């Protein structure tokens, strides 16, 4: 065998975050946020209401985390400030918009009239087409706010959007728009009812309706909604029972036998059943009555074959191809005559169904004209056989579809009875409720006077029906939705048909266009883009004006060009294209494209492509985290990861559907497969070679040469040491296999991760945090699977195969690592609604509308299912519908490209590598390459010099060469050549040791500091300062209970703080009850009177009395950089005072002299002041300590606040480490 070379590398690891001065007790277990985006008030100061980081920390029990990783909120585009009362701008006036950190005044926008109508034309049923980055959410919020100010209670509004993250963002934006200094009574009432308002996803809105009317909907009083994993597990349980019943049913025996002969497998039927499950509303309530299975008539096949065989003797050469074929057909005629049952006849049809005879046989071997006649007869027989088989397939598939339909509807009724619904059930049952109950329809009509529908292009078609049924005043309940009239202004739609990319979730572009073009809607178009720089907008306009053009009726909208609102950025054209036509196989082309992309990203960093900073609005050099690589599918992920690793591009994979294909997860699944099935040799070898067991090829070869068998049940060869890695690995797998009988999949996953030290092994990888995140993701999914009453380990592995299947449409969940400076890799679907400074679009060397031809169901306009399990096994009407579906898929693939390219803010990088044999009409990348070629003024290539490769951070120790000869195993270790000069080598080592010591010392300084710990940063700390978390009375701090985390101090102090956080500052209403509850929560119910007395004293302090009458915020968490160090902490009370902002801190220290507390808390409060100033850009006027004691409340102002803040800055510079400094990377 050839030599096997294994490169051994070491990689430097940085220190563990945090230090002795990092007060973790005030973190409440949450991730440290990046400093929030700054906002600038017209006065030059930042209003508190514009601060997303300042949130009231409610004293409520946290909700349990979701079972499945959920997509986090989208980064939200900042909301433009609302003009004050009396300063409402109408059409033609110059608007002010906030553009990431600043307010700018721009000339009247081209679409300003449309924006004005969206906000104020409440008597019109508006249909708004909002292009990418045009401020769709802002316009929707403006309409909500103006409705409220015009007297519409927020309880009368229903705002429906696509995702839970979008709904949460929308609610926050509405809150920010209403919660202003000049808010009136209408805004105050709306704020009070905002948490209960109907601002949710379509499924959430449907669930609200069903929960309020369960009996009318035929549901139990309490309903529960399955998670996606729970729905899949429930389907698997029902499917196994159905399949057993189908195979045991004597009435279906003939259907099953014919299906087996035709090649229809249970796996095919399972996919069809899943499809019907997602569209069960289209199924008839009762399957049609069908006649018995028809006979298989072979006569149309036999007749032409008999005539052809009869002329066999006319052949002059027995070796002729047609003559030999006629001999075979003569045998077949005998088999046909002996076939008496339909199943037997189907079995013998297969050989006749295939064959082309145009070039068979030689004319000299036959009389003139005979060969052509024979070929015609053979063709007629083949056509007849194909027709007979197609009829048989149609006959069988339709009956199986009936069975699958009954299975699906039985599951619906089972869920309805139990009150455990799927997401699709919510929509269909809500529509059924509205159709069947006039009373419910009337109540909802009176309750929701305005329905606002967001992202209309991506939602289920049932949505329009639900909206119109609620909005209509008088209707025929059996009328189609197009005939349901609604009063003007009751419904408002907003969306972008060019971003309709969820057809696989039943989004229907035809329905969008029909609603938009209806007689009862008024269309408005938003075309001003606030996201992308003009160069990107120009390229997008030219490309998609050519691709989409005037649109295609019922399939593709016309392209409405965007108008850029941002100014040009510095530097060259922002659109860069790399690649072009290349030769080679698909995998070779993907590898080439990935290498070029990795080098291009390094070039972007080396050349410092300028990006606009979110906080300051200034242009700066990019970070890796500014870059997002968007791919349409998961196909090229292995090549992309390999290229990034080779070149040294840090990256993280953010879409959950991509995580299943990463090497770490595949290794873990290989171990689980070996545990589940000891006979799976492939999984066993993969498991042993994975880092979990660390067996090299040399170990496996040595074990095999010694007579060992890779079998968990076999004993190792005699003489093999127990510490042999293969022996140890097999023993560990055998133990895990025995445990699999009793342990759930989740327990096995956690055990493998723990016992095989996968988390620890990850530190040897270039990016250990990525490995940790992926392993935690799999463990979370396994726990969610177990919570959903999942099955065995094999069932779990089959479920994971479904998630990793390229053709599977799984939920795209963003897995955030916001503090990680790395390129983000995610699918285009997962990027919907996001934006990035630099976007690279890759993996587009594919046909537009590329679809896998697997089992699928297409629906006619009359809701008749037409099914296919594979080519040649379809119902008769499927082919025409499939061609229509492929056309829609082609159009959607171009809309997917529109979504991808419009995610870019400052730079767009296009990877247009494509198969040289494919033209622009047959390849996405080729089409974009042709567009770039036709418009050279809109883009630029990278300079011709090679991109600089990343410097290697690894240290090569040497090279291990294994020479494996038959019967011989030798190990030859070639050490790296030593330095030529020993003295120079010693000097280099001394410098390395000194440099390492300096970096370790730097790394020991904390980069994240709590405000309570600033006083302890310098060695000469104030001896009067108590340890962090001590309020001075010496009582122990017990952090065991979760509700105590995040609050330093004693139990009395925590109870008093919690009481002051909850009680009304002006009235003190319910103070005894609140104090008693908080005392009980802290485990000191007997001291509730003392808590009440201290809190009442605080309410009487002059500063608290004044704060109750002014804008104020309690228990505010802040995280901000001061002197490059991230400081964090909670401010008890922040007040907008007469002379500026005031920081008030409650203290329960027992001291006879409150002035003595100044040295103890001077630097802590000064740190609060610096954090507020860094976040808001406004200085703090004063800091007060409200000292609470038996005699009442004493106010102590921190003297010389400027000197205190200067001292804090000095301590941070000397005692802490700026983020991103040299201490973050320590040589190993």
N, C-alpha and C positions, 0 to 999 in steps of 0.2 A: 504493500500500500504506500501511497505517497506520504510525505511528511505532513503532519498536522501541526500548525503553528498557533499557539495561544499567547496573546499579548497580555501581560500583567501590568496593570496601571494602578496608580494611587491618585486620589483626588483630594484636594484640600477641602476641609469642612470649616464652616464658620462656627462661631460660638452659639450657645443657646441664648435665645432672646431673654431679655429681662435681667434683673440683677437684684442685689439686696435692697436697693432703694425703690424698687418698683412695687408700689402698694397694690397688690392684686385684689385686695378686698373691696376695692371701689370699682372694679371692672364689671361686675355682674355677669361674668362669663361671656361677654360679647367681644367680637373682634374690634381691634382698635381702628377707628375710621381714619381715612385720609382727611386732611383739612378740607372743609367744605369750600365750594365755589364762593367767591366773594361777589357781592352785589353792591352797586353804587347808587345811592339815593340822589335825586336831582340836586339836593342841597350839598352834595359832596360827602354825606355821611350815609352809612348803611342802616336801613331800618331793621329792627329786630324781626319783623314778620317775614323778611326775605331770607332768613337764615334756615336752611334745611337741617343744620346740626342741632338747633335748639328745639328740643321736644320735652314736653312735660312728662316726667316719668311717673306713670300712674301706678298706684299701689294696688295692683291686681295680680292675681295668679296667672302666670304665663300659660298660654295654650300649649298643649303637647305638640311636639314637632311632627310633621307629616311623615307618613310611612315611606313614601317614595320621595326621592329628591325632587324638589319643586324649583321651577324656574324662578330666579330672583327678579326683583323689579327692574324694569328697563331704566337705563340712565335717562333721566328726564331733561328735556330741553327747558331752560329757565323760562319762567312765566313773565311776560311783559307786565310792568306795573300798571295798575288801574289808575286812571286819572281821578283826581279828587272830584267830589260832587260839584256840579256847576261848571265842570271843565270837560264835558263829554264831547268827543270829537265826532263829527259827522263826516260824510263823504267829502273828499277833496282836501281835508285838513291834514297837516303833517303829523303822522303817528310817531310815537316813541316806542322803540322795541329794545329789549334787553338782549344783548348778544354776548353770552358767556362772560360775565364779569363786569359788564359796563352797560349803561343806557346810552343809546345813540339816537339822534334825531335824523330821520331819513326823509327824502321827498315822498310825496304821496305815492303809495304802492300802486302798481298797475291793477291789482285786484282789490283795491281798498273798498270799492263800492260793494263787492261781494262780501267782504269781511264785515262791513257795516250791516248788511242785510242779515247775515248769520247771527249777529249779536242782537239785532233789534226788530227784525221782521217776524214777530211771533205769530202773526196771522197767516203765514204762508207755510205750506208743506214743502220745506226746502230739501233738495237733494244735492249735497255738496260733494264735488269731486276734488279731493285735496291731494296734490302731487307730493312726492317724497320731500320731506323737510320743509313743508309750507306752513307749519304751525297748526296742524289739524286739531290737536288736543287743546291748544290755547283758544282756538275759535270755539270749540265745543264748551270749554269752561266759561268763556265770555257769554255764550247764550244762556247757560245755566244761571250765571250771576245776574244777568239783566232780567231774566224771568223772575228771579227771587225779588229783585228790587222793584219790579213792576207789580208785586203783590202776590205772586204765586208761591204758596208754601212749598218747602222742599219735600214735604210728604206727598205732594201731588206730582212729583217728577219721578220718572224712571229712566235711568241712564244705563244703557246696555253696551258693553264692550266685549272684546274677544278673549282676553286672558285675565286671570286674577291679578297679575302684576299691573296690567293696564288699569284695571278697576281701582286698585289701591293708589296708583299714581293720580288718577283722575280725582279721587276723593281728597287727596292731599292738596291738589291744585285748587280745587273748589274751596277747601278750608283756607288756604293761603289768600285767595282772592276775597273771601268774605271777612277774614279776621284782620281788619285794618283799624287804624286809630280813629277814623271817622265813620266807623261802622254804625249803622242806624238800627232801629228796632227790627226791621225785616232781616237784616244780616244776622243779628243776634239770635233771633228765633231759628233761622236756618242753621246756624252753628250748633245750637242746642240739639237740633234733630238730625244733624249730619250723619252721626254714627249709625243711626237706624234707617237712613235713606236708602232707596232702591238704586244704588250705584253698584253694579255687579256685572258678572258675565251673564250671557244668555241662560246658561244652565243654572246659575245662582238665582236669577230672576224667576225661572220656572220652578225651582225648588221652593222659593218663597211662596209662590201661588199655591203649589200643592200642599205645603205645610199648613197654610191658612185654611185650605178647603179639602182636607183629606177624605172626609166621608163622601162628599160630592164626587170626588175622583175615584171612588171605589178603593181607597187605600185605608190601612189602619191609622189610628190617630198619630202614631209616631213613625216617621219614615227615616231611612238611612240610605246614604248614597255610597255605593261600592267605589273603592279606589280602582285604578286601572289594573293593578295586580290582583286585587280581590275579584274583579270581574273576570280576569283571565283564569284564575283558579276555579271560580264557580263554573265557568264554561267547561273546563277540563273535566270536572266531576260529572256534569250532566252529559258530556259527550261520551264518556266511557260507558255510562249506563245506556245511552241511546244506541250506541254501536252494538252492544251485547243484545239489546232488544231487537234491533234490525236483523242481525244474523240469526237469531232464534225464531223469528216470526215465519211460520210456514207460508203465510199468504204473500210474503215478499221473497220467497226462495227463488222463484223464476227471475225476478228483477235482479237479485244479487248475483245469481249465476251468470246472467247475461253481462252484467257489469264487469265481473271478473274476467270473462272471455274477451271483452272489448278492451281491457286494460284500465278500467276505472278503479282506482285504489281507495281505501279508507282515508289515506292522507289527502287525496284530492277532495273528497267529500268534506273533510274537516275544514279545509280552507274555504270552500263554498259556504259552509255553515257559519263561519266567522263573518263572512261578507254579509250574509242575510241578517245576522245578529245586529250589524251596524245600520241596517236599513229595513228593520222589521215593519216599519210603518207602511212600506210599499206592498207588503204581502196581503193577499186577500184573507179575510177572516176565516174563510172556509175554502179548502182546496177544491178545484174543479173536479167534477165527476168525469173520470176517464174510462174509456172502454178497456177491455182486457188487452194485454200485450198482443200486438199483431204477429202473424206468422212471418217467418223468414222465407220468402219466395225466391228460390234459386233458378226458376225457369228462365227469366231474362238473362241470366248468366250462362246457363247450360245450353240454350239454343244456339247462340253464335259459336260457342266452343265446339258443340257437336258438329256443326257445319264445317268448321275449320279442321277438326281432327279427321273428318271424312275425306279430306283432300290430301292427307299426309302422304299417300302413296304416289302422288304426282312429283315428289321431290326426286331429283336425280343424284343427290349426294346426301347420304345419311348423316354426314358431319355438319350439315348446314345448321345454323343457330336456330332458325325457325322450326326446322324439322325436329331438332331435339326438344324444343319447347312444346311442340305438339305432342310428342311422346309423353311429356310430363302432364300435359293437360288431359290426355287420355286416361292416365292413372287417376287424375283428379275427378274426372267424370264418374269413375267407378266409386270413389269415396262419396261423391255427392249423392249418388243413387242409394248408397247404404246409410246416409245420414237421415234419421227419422225425426229427431227432436230439433227444436229451434236452437238450442245451445250447440248441438253438434254442427248444424249448418253454419252458425256464426263462426265456429272454430275453423272451418275449412274455407271460409271466404277470404281470409287474410292474404294468402298467396296470390289471389287473383286481383286484389285491390291495387297492387303496385306493378308497374311495368310500363315501359315505353318501347314501341315496336317500330318506330320510323326508320331505323337504320339496321334492323336485324335481318339476317339472311342475305343471300347473294342471288341476284336476278338470274345468272346463268344456270343456277341449280333448279330453276322452276320454269314451267311454261310461261309464255308471254302473258303478263297481266295477273298471273296467279299470286305472286308474292304481294302485290298491292292489295288484292282482295283478302288475303289471309291476314295481313297487318290490320286491315279495317275490321275484320271479324274479331280479332284479338282485342283491339281497342274498344269495340262495342261491349265485349264481355267485361273488360276492366271497368268501363263506365257504369255498367249495370251493377257490378259488384260494389263499387264505391257508393252508388245510390242506395243499394240495399243496406249496406253497412251504416251509411249516414242516417237512414230512416231508423235503423235499430238503435243507434246511439241516441238520436232525438227521443225515441220512445222510452228508453231506459232513463236518460237524464231527466226528462220531465217528471217521471214518477219519483225519482230520487229527490228532485227539487221539491215536490209535494211533501215528501217525508221530512226533508230538512225544514221546510216551512212550518209544518206541524210541530216539529221539535223546537223551533225558534219561538213560536207563539206560545207553546206550553211553558217555556222558560219565562216568557214575559208574564204570564198569569201567575206563575209560581212566585216571581219577584213582587208582583202587585199584591198578592195575598200576604206575603211576609213583610212587605214594606221595605224591602232592600233592593233599591233600584240602581240601574246603570245610568250613565250620563245621558245616553240617548233616550232612555225611558222618560227622563224628566221632560224633554221637549214634546215627545209624542203624547204623553198623558196630559200635559198642560193643554195642548191643542184639542185633545178629545174632551177635556173638561170644559173648555170655552165653547166648543161646538154643541155640547150636550146640556149645559146649564145656563139658562138665561139669567138666573138670579146672580150667579157668580160673575157672569159677563157684565151685568149691570153694575155690580159693586166695584169691579175693577175699572170700569169706564168712568164711574164717578170719582174714583180715588186717584187714578193716574190721568191727569188732564194733559200732560205732555210726555211723550215717549221719544227719547233721543237715542238713536242707534249708531254706535261707532263701529269702525272696521266692517262695514256692511258687506264688503266684497269677500270676506273670508268666513262668514258665518253660515250656519245651516239654513236651507230654504224654508224650514218651518218657522224661522224667526219672523219673516214678513207676514205670515199667516197669523201668528200670535199677536203681533203688533196691530194688525188691522182689525182683528176680532175685538181687541180691547178698545181701540179708538173709535170704532163704528158706532153710530147711534141706532140705526135700524138696519137689519140685515136678514137675509135668507141664510139660515145656518148651513144649508147644503150647497151654497154658492161657492165657486172657486174664489181664491183670494183676489184675482183680478177684478171680480165684480163686486167686491166689498168696498163701498164708498166710505171715506172718512172725512170729518170736518177739517177745514183748512187749519194748519198750525198744530194739529194734534200729534203729528209724527214728524221727526227730523232725522234725516239720514246723512251720514258722512262716511266716505271711503275713497278708495283709489282703485279702479279696476285694473290698472297696470300693476298693482301689487297683489292680485288675486293668485295665490300659489298653494292653496289648500284644497285642490279638487279631490284629493284622496280622503278628505274629511267632509265631503259632500258640498263644499263650496261650489257654487254654480255661477259662472260668469254670465250665462244667458239670463238667469233670473235678475242679476244686478242690472243688466242693460234694459230688461223689460220694465223694471221698476223705475229706472232713471227716465226712460222715454215715455212713461205713462202720462195720461192727460191730467192727473191730479197732483203732479209734482212740479216744482219750479227749480230748475237746475242753476247752481252757482259753481264756479270753478276757482280754486285757489292755485295760483301758479307761481307765486313768489317764494323762492327757496331760501331759507335762512341757514341751511346746513352747509352746503358745498361752496367752494370758491368758484369764481366764474369759469375758470378753465375746465373744471370737471363738468359743470353744468353744460357748457358748450359741447363737450364731447358726447355727453349723454343725449343731448337734444339731437345732434346729428345722427348718432348711431340708431336711436330708437325711432326717430322720424323715418328712417330708412327701413327699419325692421317692422315696425307696427303700421306706419303710414296712416292711411285713412281707416284702418281697422278692417275686420272681417265680420260680417253680420252674424250675430249670435255666438261668436267665438273669440273675438279679439277687439278691444276698444280702440278707437282712434287715439293717436298720440297727441296730447296737449303739451307743448313745450314749456319748460320751466324758465323763470326769470331769476337770475341771481340777485340777492340782496347784499351779499358780502362783498367787500372790496377784494381786489386781486392780492394774492399773497406774494411774499418775496421770492426771488429765484426764477427758475425756468418754468416751463409748462408743467402743470401738476399731474398730467396723465402720462404714464410711462408704459410702454409695451415691450415685452421681451419674448423671444422665441419666434416661431414661424413653422413652415412645413418641414417635417423631419421624417426620416425613414426608420424602420425597425418595428418590432412587435409592440403591442400595447404596453406591456410592462417596461420595455426599454424606453419607450417614449415618456412614460410616467417618471422613470428614474432621471432621464435627462432634464425634463421640465422641473422636477423637484430640486435638482442640483443648481440649475440656473436661478430658481426662485430663492434658494438659500443664499447664494452669492449676491443676488440683487438686494436682499434685505440687509445684508452686511454692508453693501455699498450705500444704501440709504442712510445707515447709521454713520458710516465713515464720512460721507459727504454732507452730513448734517442737514437733511431735508427739514426745512423749517415747518413747525406746527404751531398752531395758536393755543396758548395756554388757557385752560378752562377757567382758572382763577383770576389771572391778571389781564387776560385779553392780549398779552404781548406774544410775539413770535419767539420761539426758542428751539433748541436742538431736540431731536426726538429721543424718547426712551423706547426700549423694546416693548413695553406695555402699551405704547401708542399704536402698535401695528396689529391688525387682525387679518388672518388668512381665511378666506371664505371658500368653501368647496361645496359643490352640489350634492355629492354622494361620498360614501366612505371608501370607495374603491382604491384611491391612491394614497390612503393614509400610511401604509407601511413604508412606501418609498419616500414620502414626505418626512416622516420621522427620521429615517435613516440619513437623509440629506441634511437635515437640521443638526443631527448629532455630529455628522462629519465636519460640517463647516463651523459648528459652535454657535448656533442660533438657539437661545433659550426659548422654550415654548411650553404651552400647556394646552391640553385638549379640553374644550369646555362643553361640548354637546354630549349628553349621556350616550347617544347612539354611537358615538365614536369611541367611547371609553371601552366598550366591550371588545374592540379589536386591538387594543394596546397589548404589548408583549407581557406586561406584568399580569394583566387580567387573564390573558390566555394561558400563562403558566399556572396561575391559580386554578383555573378551570380544568387544566390537564391533570393536576393533582387530584381534584375532586372526581374526575372521570376514572382515574386509576383506582381510587378508593371505592367507587360505586361498582365498577366492573373489572375484576382482576384479570379477565381474559382479554381485555383490550390492550394488546401489546403496544400499539402506537401511543396511547395515552400513558402507559407505564413508562416507556422510554422517555417521552417528553417530560413526565413528572420527575424522573431521576436526573435528567439533564438540566432541569430548571434550578434557579438559585435556591429553591426550598431544600434541595438535597445535594446539590453541588457535585454530582457525578460527572466527570469528564468522559470523553470518548475513550481515553486510555483506561479509565476504571472499568467501563463497560466491556471493552475488548479484553482486558485481563481477566475479568470475571467469566466471560464467555469461553476464553481459551482454557481456563481452569476447569471447565465442565459445568459451570453454573447455568441455571435456567432462570430467565426473567419471568418468574411466576410467584405470586404471593404465597401460594400453598406449598411450594417446593422448598426443601431444606438446602442450605448453601453447601457447596462442595467441601469435602473434608480438607482440613488444613487451612481453610480461609479464615483469616483473623476476624474476630468479632467487630473490630473497629474499621473493617473495610467499608468504604463509603457505600458500595452497592448493597452489601449485607445489611448495614445499618439503615439504609433507605428502605429496603424491602421490609425490614422488621417494623419500621415506623408506619409504613403504608398498611401493613397487615393489622397492626393495632387500630389504626383509624378505620379500616374496613370493618373490623369487628364492632367498633363503636357506632358505625353507620346504621346498624340495625335498630339502635335505640335513640340516637340523637337526631334532632331536627337538622335540616340543612343549614340553618343559621348558626347553630352550635358547632357544626363541623367546620364551617367557614372560619368562624372566630378561633376555633382550636388550631386549625392549620396555620392561620396567620400568627397565632401566639407561639405555638410549639416549634414551628419552623423559623421563627424569628424573621419574618418577612419585613416587618417594619424596620428592624435593625439593619437587615441586609440592604435596605433601600439607601442607606447612607453611603454605600459604595457606588451608587449610580450618579450620573451628572446632575440630576434634579430630583433629590429624594422626596421633596414635598409633593411632586406630582405623583410619585408612586404611592405615598401615604394617602393622598386624596383618592386615588383610584381604588386602593384596597378598602378604604372606608366606604366608598360608594358601593362596592360589591357586598360588603358586610351589611350595609343598610338595606340594600335590596333583598338580601336573604332574610333579614329580620321582617321586612314588610311582607315577603312571601309567606313566612311562617305565621305572621299575624293574620294573614288572609286565609288561614287554614289550608296552607299548601300541603302538598303530598310529600313523597319520598325525595331522596337526593336525586334520583334519576328524573323525577318530574321537574325538579328545580333546574337540572342541567338542560332538559328539553326546553324549559322556559327561557333560559339564557340563550340557547341557540336561536330562538325566535327573536330575541332582542338584537343579536349580532347579525342576523340575516340581512343582506344588502337590500332584499326586496321588501323587508318588513318595514312598516310605517310606525315607528315607535315614538313615544313622546320625547321631544327635544328639550332637555332640561339643561339650563346653563349652570355650570358648576363654578362659582366665583372664587377667585383668589385675588382680591382687589389690591393687596399689598405686594404682589409678586411681579417683579419687572421681567416679563416674558411675553413673547408673541402669543396671541390668542388664536387658536385654530378651532373653527366651528363651522357647522353647516350653514348654508344660506338661510334655510328655514329657521334655524336657531337665532340668526342675526336679525330677524324681522323686528322692526321697531327700535333697533340700536343704531348707533353711529360711532365712527372711529376716526381718529386723525389720519391714519394711513390704512388703506385697504388694499390687499392683494387678492385678486380673484384667480383661483387655480383650479385644476382638475376639470377643465371644460373641453378637453379633447374627446368629445362624445357627440353622438347624433342628437339633434334636437328632438325631443319627444321620445328618447330612448326608453323602451319599456320591456320588461321581462314578460314573456308569454307563459304565465303560469295559470293555475286555476283562478277564474274570475267570473263575476256576474255582471252583466250589463242590463240596463233596464230600458224598456220601450217607453214611449210617452204615455202609454196606458198602464204603466207599472207592471208589465209582464216580464219576469226574469228570463234572460237568455244566458246560458252558462257554457263555459268551456273548461275542460280540465287539462288539455294540452292540444297541440295541433292535430286535427283530425278527429277530435272527440268533443264536438260542440253541438249545441242545439241548432236548429236550422236558421234561426234569425240572428245568431250571434255575430256572424262575419261582418254584416253591414254595420252593426252597432260598434264593433271593435274598430273598424276603420274610422268611424266618427270619433271614437275615443282617442285614437292615435292622433287625429288632427287637433283635438283639444289639448293633448299632451304637448304637441309641438308648440302651440301658442303659449302654453303655460311655461315651457322651458325658457322662452324669451322674456316672459314676465319675471321669471326667477333671476335672469341676468340683470334686468332693470333693478330689482330689489338689491342685488349684490353691489352693483356699481354706484347706487345712490346711498350706500352706507358711508361713503368716504366724505370726509370734511375737507382735508387739505391736500391729500395725494391719493392717486388711484394707480395701482400697478396691475397690469393685465398680462397674464401668462397665456399667450396664444399659440403655444406649441400644439401641432396637430399632425395627423396622418397626412403625408404628402399626397396620398392617393385619393383623398376626400376633398370635394369641392365645397364652396361656401354654403350651398344649400343642404349639405349632408353632414355638416360638422359645425358645432357652435364656435369653437376657437377659430376655425377657418373663416367663418362669417365675420367675426370681430376683427380678424387679421385683415380681411379684405376692406372692411370699413376704415381701419387705420390707414391702410395704403391709399385709399381714395381721399382721405382728409389728413394729409401730413401736417397741416398747420394746427391740429388740435392735440397732438401728442408728441412725445420725444422718445428716442431710444436711450438706453444707458450708454455712456461713453465707451469707446471700443476697448479700453484697457480692461484687464481682468479685475474683477472685484477682489478686494483684499480678503483673504481668508482670516478667520478668527485665530488669534494666537492660542496655541494649545495650552491648556491649563493642567494637563496631566503630566506626570513624571514617569518616564519609561524606565522600568527597573531592569528589563532584560527581555529575552525571548526564549520561550520554551518550545523545543522541537521534539516531536514524538515520531520515531521511525518504527513502524509496525511491519515486521516481516513475518511470514508464516512460521509459527512456533517460537517466535522471539519477540521480546518487548524490551526496548532500550530507551532510556531517558537521557537526553543530552541537553544540558542547561548551558546556553551561550550567554554569558554575562555581558552587560554593556561594556564597551572598552573604557578603561580607566583614563583619567586625565593624564596628559603627557607630563606635567610638572607636579610632583606630590606637594611641594610647598604651596603652589598656587591653589591646589585643591583644598588644602587646609585653610588657606586664607578665605576661599569662597565659602567654606563651611562656617568659619567664624562669622563672616558677614551674614550668612543665612541665619545663624543662631541669634545674632543681635537683632536682625530685622524681625525675626519671629517673636522674640521677647517683646520688642516694641509694639508689635501688632497685637500680641496677647494683652499687653497692658492697656492698649487703646480699646480692645474689645471688651475688657472687664468693666469699662465705664458704661453705664446704662444709656441706651438711645431712646428709651421711653420712660418718662418720669411722672409719677403722680404728684399733684400739687402739694399733697401732704408730706411728700418725701424730699422736697427741694432743700429744706433746712439741713438735711443730713448728707448733702452731696460732698461738702468739704470736710477734711479731717478736723478742722477747728470749728466744728458745729457748736451751736449754742447749747450749753449744758442744760439750759432751762427747757429746751425742746423735748417733749416726751417722745417715746417711740411712736411711729405712725400707728394710728388706730386707737390711741389712748386719749380720752377726754380729760384725764387728769384725776379721776377719783379712785383709780387703782382697781376698779372692778375688772374681773377677767372678761375677755372677749371670746364668745363661743360662736364659731362660724359653721357649725355643723348643719344648722337648718338652712334650707335654700333661701327662705325669705329674708335671711339676715345678710346675705352676701351683697357686697357692693356698698355697705355702709359701715364706716369705721365707728369706733366709740363703744360706750357701754350700752347695756340693755335699756337703761333709763333714757340715755341720749338718743338711741335709735327710735324708741317709742315716741319721744317728744318730736323728733324730726318727722316721723311718719304722720303724726297727728297734725302738725303744722302744714304738711304737704297736702292733707286732705280737707281740712276744715275751711269753711268760708272765712276769709280774713276780715271781712267787714262786719258780719253778724255773729260769728262764732256759733252758728246754729249746730245743734247736735254734738257739741263738744264733749259732754260726758260720755256719750255712747261711742264716739270715735276714739276717745282716749282709752276707754275700757277695751275696745276691740284691739287696738294696737298694743296695749299692755299684755293682753292675752296672747297675741301673736309672738311677742318677745318672751313669753314664759314667765311673766311677772304680774299675773292678774291682781295680786294683792296690793300692788303699788299703783293701780290705776288712778286713785285720787291725787297722788303726787305728780303723775304725768299730766293730769288735767290742770293742776295748779300751775305747773311750769308753762304749759301751753297757753293758759289764760293770761299769764304774766306777759308772754311774748305778744299776744294780741293787743295788749295795752301799751306796748312800747310805741313812742311817737313815730319812729321810722316805719313800723308795721302798719300803724293807723294811716299814715300818709300813703304807703304802698297800696293799700286796699282801694284807694281812690284813683290810682294811676295804673297805666299799663305795667304789668309785672309778670314774671315767669318764675315758677317754683321748680326746684330740683332739676336744674338744667345740666345735662351732660355736655361737656366741651372737650374737644381734642384739637389742639392747634400746635403748630411749630413755633417755638421761641428759640432764637439763636440756633436754628437747625435741629433742635431737640423736640420730639413730640411730647407735649405735656397734656395731661388729661385730669379730669376731676369733675365733681358735681358742685354746682353753686346752689346754696339753699334758696336764695332769693335774689333776682336781678330786677331792678326797678328803673323806670324812666323817670328820673327826678327832675327838680326844677333846674338844676345846673348840669344835667347830663346823667349818665348811667351810674347807678350805685350798686355795689355788691354788699349784700347783707348775709352774715354767717351767724347761725344760732349756736350758742355754746352752753353746755350744762355743767361746766367745770365747777367744782366746789372750791371756792377761793374767797377769802375775806376782802381781797382787793382786786376788783376786776381789771384795774390798770396793769396789774402784774401779768396779765395774759397777753399783752401786746408783743413782748419778745417771742412768745411761744407761737403765735399765729400770724405774725407780721409778714413773713415770707410766703406763707400759704395764701393769704388773701392777695398779696401782691402778684403771685403767680396767676390767680384767677383774673386779676385786672389785665395782665399781659395777654392771657388767652383770649379774653373778650376783645381786646384791641386788635390782636392778630386776626381774629375771625371777622370782626365787623368793620375794622378800620376806624373805630371811634374810641377815644380814651375813656377810662373810667374816672368819674369825678371824685369819688371817695369810696372807702371800704369801711364798713361798720361791723363790729362784733356786738351782738345782742346777747349779753350774758344773763342767763336765767338762774335764779336762786330763790331761796326761801323768802327773801325780802322783796322779790319782784324782779323786774327786768332792768338792767343797766346797759346803756349804750356806750360803747367805747369806739372812738374813731381811730383808725390807724394813722399815726402822724407821719408827715413827710412821705407820702406815698411814692413820689418820684424817686427818692433815695432807696426806698425798699425795692422798687422794680429794678433799679440799677444793680442792686446787690443780687437779685434773682438772676439777672442776665449774666453777671460775673460768675456766680456759682454754676450755672448751666454750661458756660464756656469752659470752666476748669474741671468740673466734676462729672460732666456727662459727655456723651459722644454724639455728634451730629449724625443724622440718618444718612446712610450711603457712604460713610467715611471708610478709611482704610481698614478700620477694625472689623468691618463686615466680612473680610476675606482673610483668614489667617493661614499661612502656609503650614502644611501638615508636618 
